[in-house]
Amino acid sequence: MKPYELIGSMGCGSAIVEMALALARVPHTLTDIPYLKPGPQRDRLLRINPLGQVPTMVTPDGEVLTESAAMMLHLHDVAPRAGLAPPSDDPARPRFLNLLIRLVAAVYPTFTYGDDPPQWTGPGPAAEHLRARVHARRADIWQEIERYAGAPHMLGARFSALDLYLAVMTRWRPGPAWFAEYCPALSAVARAAAEKPEVAGVLARHFPPPTE
């Protein structure tokens, strides 16, 4: 049986799916590419995912998955023992699904539009206005999600893929110090997730400490 292939980039959302693959213990390969850089690697990515985004996953059957939430739910079906999602009859399942989609549908787009505002507005004051508004909106969303955080995991005693998202996303803007101050419950969930060896290994690969 062919392994899964995860196409990703260092420090990007592909780290979240890489953690899930490690926890699911399914055979897989990692293809790290500079996904915005023109060249053969990006050409191949565009052939299989016209959006040109990472993560992109190719299943052993050749099916292409382009959305991280779909990858998580698929891996849960393949390896339920990994605990990536509550079972379908678990009372925590609706909250899990709602928060999973909130992360990918509400938080993720703020990076799409806030990372490079001139791409959408052209250069000038409008770009900086968009950047400021998007960053403020992201902070509001995170503080709303904070109200749903359990301990030690997002769903309380139950670990899930939500914890993997937080382990990575709390390292993105506005950064760990902001989360520690304004979203301490989410920060604690991220720290708890990082105690898992599979999570810690991926974090070390994607977010190595700065060299002096």
C-alpha positions in Angstrom: 0.0 0.0 0.0 1.3 3.4 -0.9 1.9 5.9 1.9 0.1 9.2 2.3 1.9 12.2 1.0 1.7 15.5 2.8 2.9 18.5 0.8 3.7 21.4 3.1 6.0 24.2 4.0 7.9 24.9 7.2 6.0 26.8 9.8 2.7 26.6 7.9 -0.5 24.8 8.7 0.9 21.6 7.2 2.6 21.2 10.6 -0.8 20.6 12.1 -1.5 17.7 9.7 2.0 16.4 10.1 1.2 16.0 13.9 -2.0 14.2 13.1 -0.2 11.8 10.7 2.4 11.0 13.4 -0.3 10.4 16.0 -2.4 8.2 13.6 0.8 6.2 12.9 -0.1 5.7 9.2 2.7 5.4 6.6 3.4 8.8 5.1 6.0 10.9 3.4 6.6 14.6 3.8 7.2 16.8 0.8 8.4 20.3 2.0 8.3 23.0 -0.7 8.5 26.8 -0.8 4.9 26.8 -2.0 4.9 30.4 -3.2 8.2 30.2 -5.2 7.8 29.6 -8.9 9.4 26.4 -10.2 8.7 22.7 -10.7 7.5 22.0 -7.2 4.9 24.8 -7.3 3.9 23.6 -10.8 3.2 20.1 -9.5 1.3 21.6 -6.5 -0.9 23.6 -8.9 -1.6 20.6 -11.0 -3.1 18.7 -8.0 -4.4 21.7 -6.0 -5.3 24.6 -8.3 -5.4 26.9 -5.2 -1.7 26.3 -4.8 -2.0 26.1 -1.0 -0.5 23.9 1.7 -1.2 21.6 3.3 -2.2 19.3 0.4 -2.6 15.6 1.1 -2.5 12.8 -1.4 -4.1 9.6 -0.1 -2.8 6.1 -0.9 -5.6 5.8 -3.4 -4.6 9.0 -5.1 -7.4 11.2 -3.7 -6.3 14.8 -3.1 -7.4 16.6 0.0 -6.9 20.3 0.1 -8.6 21.3 3.4 -7.0 20.5 6.8 -10.3 19.9 8.5 -11.1 17.3 5.9 -7.7 15.7 6.4 -8.3 15.5 10.2 -11.7 13.9 9.8 -10.3 11.5 7.2 -7.4 10.5 9.4 -9.9 10.0 12.3 -11.8 7.6 10.1 -8.6 5.7 9.2 -7.1 5.6 12.7 -9.8 6.3 15.4 -7.4 5.1 18.0 -5.4 8.3 17.6 -8.3 10.3 19.2 -8.3 13.1 16.7 -12.0 13.5 17.0 -14.8 12.4 19.3 -16.8 9.4 18.0 -20.0 10.4 16.2 -22.2 9.4 19.1 -20.1 11.3 21.7 -21.8 14.4 23.3 -18.6 16.4 22.6 -18.8 15.8 18.9 -20.9 18.8 18.0 -18.6 21.2 19.9 -15.6 19.6 18.3 -17.0 20.1 14.8 -18.1 23.7 15.5 -14.7 24.7 16.8 -12.8 22.9 14.1 -14.7 24.7 11.4 -14.4 28.0 13.4 -10.6 27.7 13.3 -10.4 27.0 9.6 -13.3 29.2 8.4 -12.9 32.2 10.7 -9.3 32.4 11.8 -7.4 31.0 8.8 -8.8 33.7 6.4 -7.4 36.5 8.5 -3.9 35.3 7.5 -4.9 35.1 3.8 -5.9 38.8 3.8 -3.7 40.1 6.6 -0.3 38.7 5.6 -0.1 40.6 2.3 -2.8 43.3 2.1 -1.4 45.0 -1.0 -2.2 41.8 -2.9 -5.9 42.7 -2.4 -5.9 46.5 -2.2 -2.8 47.6 -4.1 -0.2 49.7 -2.4 -1.1 52.7 -0.2 -3.0 53.6 2.9 -5.8 51.1 2.2 -3.4 48.2 2.6 -2.3 49.3 6.1 -6.0 49.9 7.0 -6.9 46.4 5.9 -3.9 44.9 7.8 -4.9 46.7 11.0 -8.6 45.7 10.7 -7.8 42.1 10.0 -5.4 41.8 12.9 -8.0 43.4 15.2 -10.7 41.0 13.9 -8.4 38.0 14.5 -7.8 39.1 18.1 -11.6 39.3 18.6 -12.1 35.8 17.2 -9.4 34.3 19.4 -10.9 35.9 22.5 -14.3 34.5 21.5 -12.9 31.1 21.1 -11.1 31.4 24.5 -14.5 31.2 26.1 -14.9 27.6 24.9 -11.5 26.3 26.1 -11.4 23.4 28.5 -8.5 22.1 30.5 -6.1 20.5 30.0 -7.4 20.1 26.4 -9.8 22.2 24.3 -12.5 19.6 25.0 -11.6 19.2 28.6 -10.3 15.8 29.5 -10.5 14.6 25.9 -7.6 15.3 23.6 -8.5 16.1 20.0 -7.2 17.6 16.7 -8.3 21.0 18.1 -5.3 20.9 20.4 -3.0 20.4 17.4 -4.3 23.5 15.7 -3.7 25.5 18.9 -0.2 24.1 19.3 0.7 25.6 15.9 -1.6 28.6 15.6 -0.6 30.1 18.9 2.9 30.4 17.5 1.6 32.6 14.6 0.7 36.3 14.9 0.0 37.8 17.3 2.4 35.3 19.0 2.8 33.3 22.2 3.2 36.3 24.5 -0.1 37.8 23.3 -1.9 34.5 23.9 -0.4 34.1 27.3 -1.8 37.5 28.3 -5.1 37.7 26.5 -6.1 34.0 25.9 -4.4 32.1 28.7 -6.7 29.1 28.4 -5.8 28.6 24.8 -2.1 29.1 25.6 -2.4 26.4 28.3 -4.1 24.0 25.8 -1.2 24.6 23.4 1.4 23.8 26.1 -0.4 20.6 27.1 -0.5 19.5 23.5 3.2 20.2 23.1 3.9 17.6 25.8 3.0 14.8 23.5 6.2 13.5 21.9 4.7 13.4 18.4 3.6 17.0 18.7 6.9 18.2 20.3 8.9 16.6 17.5 6.9 18.4 14.8 7.1 21.7 16.6 10.9 21.4 16.9 11.2 20.8 13.2 8.9 23.6 12.1 9.7 26.2 14.8 13.4 25.6 15.9 14.7 28.0 18.5 16.6 30.9 17.1 20.4 30.4 16.9 22.6 33.0 18.6 
